[in-house]
Amino acid sequence: MNGEIVGGELSSAELTAALDEELQQRVERLKSLEQHILPHLVIINENLEHKPSQRYVRLKQQVGVHTIGMAVSTIDAHEVDSVLEEIHYHNELNDTHGIIVQLPLKDRDATDEVVAQIAPEKDVDGLGPRARFRPATPLAIMKLLEGHHIDYRQESVAILGRGRLVGGPLEGIMQAAGVDVVAIDDRTDPMAGINVLNEAGIIISAMGQPGLVTPDLFADMSRPRVLMDAGAAEQAGVVKGDVSDSLRTEALANGWLITPEKGGLGPLTVRTLLGNVVQAAEEAAIPDEALLSSSV
């Protein structure tokens, strides 16, 4: 891990500020073209009672419109049929560059059917089978590690959870990069899972179970590690991560690097998603790849 781990918080503040500036410039460039292209993200929102996802909807709107200068539209759809209608409508609109369905749906079994209907070139969440983009949170995790000069290729990595938004695609991305990675989910033998956690130098939790990861899971808290909390769920009306408060306190005291409760992966995930939208607009406006900016 490039030598000793220097404990503290894995803040994304500097990275997000740099991405904000880059995305602003790319949006201005698109607006200056003869076609006057304004990158436009459409968020189809069906599960309005799910507080963690609604928090991210608001953040995407705020950053997209007021910081980046693009367009973000939110459409409330109260059933799966309405979601599908909106997808089909916006698939055909030239001024819609990105479409996401805010997950989870109330009927989670309908997720595969729904995301598969998004046009591949507009599937900026990267969830459909033919999507041209990769999911934002796994990319944000990689960017945060790289931004803090953490050589994840030289460490064993444990991922808690194999969900479609984070754990599953992250496992695939890391495997493709030659990383020594093991994913753990509720089908994993508990003792085997604990052994994987204790052997790992980097731990990424994406279970969405508040307080799941606790100090008693680790035989040696004194060994510094990197701990990234990518989970979010509501508990007693408050959105909480997977990492327990007690583990957060002990980890910092023992020199671990850990994502903060605020200002960690969430803001960086939003910028990565919006970068996908900007790239989609660039590809629609300027087919010559030589003229395209690099993807955020």
N, C-alpha and C positions, 0 to 999 in steps of 0.2 A: 504493500500500500504506500509505495514511495517512502519507506522508512516508518518512523513511529507515527501513530495516530495522535493528532493534537485534538484533545477533547473540546467539545463545545457544540453549538447549534449549526446545523446545515441550512443556513438561510439562503433564500433564492433572490434576495433583494437586488444585488448587483446584476445578476443574470437577467432578471425581469426588466430592469431599467435599460439594459443594453438591447434586449429584444424589443422593448417598446420603441426605442429610437429607430431601430432597423425597420420595424413594421410600419411606423409612421412614414418613413422615407419611401418605402415600396408602395404604400397606398397613395401618397402624393404623386409618385411617378405614374401610376395607373390613371389617376384623375387628370393628369396633364396630357394624356394621349388624346388623339383626335376623337376616339370613341367615348372619352370621358367615363372610364370604368370606375365604379365604386364597388369594392368588394362587399358582398352581401351574404350574411349568414342567416338562415331561417332555423329557429328552434321550435320544434313541435312538442308541446308540453301537455302530457296527459295525466300524470300522477301528481296533481297539484298539492296533495297533502303530504308528500314526502319532503320533509324539511331539508335534508342534506342536498338533494338534487336542486331544490328551489333556490338554495343559497348560491349554487354554481350558475344557475340561470341568471340571477341578478348580477353576479360577478362578470359573466361573459358580456352582458349588455353594457355594464358600466365601463369595462376596459375597452371593449370593441368600439363603442360609440365615442366615449369621452376621452379616451387615451390614444387609441390607434387611429380613429377618424373614419372607420368603416361603418357599414349599416348592419344592424342586428335586429331582426324581427322575431317576436315571440307569438306563436299561435297556440291558443288553448283548444285542445281537442279532448272530448270527454269520453271517448270510446275508441277501440282499435279501428273500427271502420272509418271513423273520421280522420284518424292518423294516416291511414292508407290513402284516403282521398287527398289529403294535403301533400303527401309525398308525391303522388302521381302528378298533381297540379304543378308543384314547384320543380319537378324533374324537367318540365317542358319550358320553364321560364329562363330566358337567356340572362336576365339580371339577378338570378339566384345562383350563387356560386358554391354555397355549402348548405347542406341540410343535415341536421341532427335530430334524432328523437331522444328527448331527455329521458334517461333510464334511472330507475327501473319503471317499467310499465306496471299498471295495477295487475294485469294478467301477464306474469313473467314468462309463461309458456308461449306467448305470442311474439316474443322478442325476435327469434330467428326469422319468422315470416315477415315481420315488419322491416327490419333493417336490410333484408335482402332486396327490398323494393326500391331502395335509394339508388339513384344512378351512380355507378362507380366513380365517375369524375367529380361527383358532389358529395360523396360519402366521406366527409372530413373527420368523422369519428373513427373511420377505419374498421367498422364492425361487420359490414356485409361480406359475402364470400368473394366478391370481385373488386372490392374497394382499392382505389389507387393510393390511399393514404394509410399510415399506421396510426393506431390509437394514441391519443395525446398523453395520457398519464405515463405509460411505459417510456415514451420518448422523453418526457419531463424528468423521469427518474434517471435515465442515462445522462441527460444534460446536467443534472444536479451533481451527479458523481464526477463527471468530467470537469465541471466548473470548479469543483473543489479539489481537483487533481488526485482523485482516488482511482488507483489503477485496479479496476474491478476484474481485469483479466488475470491478475496475480492472486486473487482471493477466492475462497469458496463462498458461494452465495446461496442463501436460503430464502425462498419466497413462500410466504404464508398465503395460500389461496390460489386457485386457478380460475378465477372469474373471467368473463369475457372482456371486461373493461381494463383490467390491470394485470392480474397474475398470469392468466393464460398467454396473452400476447407478449408480456415481458419475458416469460420463460422462453418463448420461441425466439425473440430478438437476441437474448443472451446466448442461447445455444448456438445460433447462427454466427455469433461473434466469437465463439470458441471459449465461452466462460464456463467454469466449473459450477453449475447451478443445479439445485434440487428444489422442486416445488412440493409443498406440503398442503394437503387439504383434509377435509373431514373423513376421507377414506384411508388416510395414512395411519398406520399403526402408531398409537400415541408414543410409545417408547422410541420407535424409530424416528419420529418427528422431533422428539427432544434431543436425540443424539445429533441429528442434522443441525438443529439450532446451536448446539454447543460447539460444533466443529466449525461453524460458519464464521467468517470474518465480516461479512456484510449480510444483514438481515432486512428484508423488505416485507412488511406486513400489509396485506390487502384483503383482509377477511370481512371487514365491516362489522366487527363485534367489539363494542366498547370495552376497554380494559382487559382484553384477551391475553395480551403479552405481559407477563408479570415477572418479578425478579426470581421467583422460585423455580422458573423454567431453566435457570442457568446455574451450572455447578460452580462456575468461577466468574463472578462479576468483576473481578479485578483485571481481567484481560480486556483491553480496549477493543471495541468493535464499532462498526457503522450500523446504525439502526434507523430505518426510514419507515415512517408511518403513512401508508397510503390508504388506510381504512377510514370510513366515516359512516356513522350511524347515529340515530337519535336515541338519547337516554334521558328520561325524565325531562323532556322538552329541550334538551341541550344536545348539539351535535358534538360527538366525541370520536376520537380515533381509537385504534386497536391497542395502543401502548398505554398501560396503566400509569397513573400519576406516580405511584411508588417506584415503578421501573424507571420512569423519566428522571426522577430525583436521584436514584442510585446510579443510573448510567452516567449522568453528568458528573456526579461525584467521583466516578471511577475513570474519567477521561474518555468516555465514549463520544463519538460524533452522532448526533441525533437531530432529526428534523424538528423544528419548533412546532408548537401547537398552531401558531399562525405565522404565515410568511414562509412556509416550506414548499410543499409540492403543489398546493392548490393554485396559487398565483402563476406558477411556472406552467402548470397544465393548461390553464386558460390561454396563456400566450402561445403555447405550442399548437393548440387547437386553432386559434385565430391565424397563426402562421400558415396552417393548412388551407384555410379559407383564402388568404391572400395568394398563396401559390395557385390555388384552383382558378382564381380570377386572372392571374398572370398567364396561365396556360390557355385559358379561353380567349384572352385578348391578344397574346403574342405567341403564336404557335411555334415560332423559331426558338428552340431550346437555348440557342446561343445567347439570346437576349434576356433570358429569365434570370432572376435573382436566385440565389441558393435558398433552399427551403429552410425555414426556421425549425 
